[in-house]
Amino acid sequence: MKGPIGSLFEPSEYKINIKQGNTCDDLSFKLKGFLLTLETKIKNADGNLNKGPIGLQIQLKKGSL
């Protein structure tokens, strides 16, 4: 299974032997995770966006709204 860059599926593949009559009728994959890549920006006093601070680390946590 191949999805967008950064996606992780489980299982990543199934091996099927069509010579033995195996079919692909009931194959399922679960999206196990994904990768987010983002860029931070800051707004200066003039209201313009500039690159954010170097080395800033952002951590996503599971929570409720």
Secondary structure, DSSP 4 states (H G I P E B T S, - for coil): ---STT-EEESS-----GGGT---TT---EEEE-------EEE-TTS-EEE--TT----------
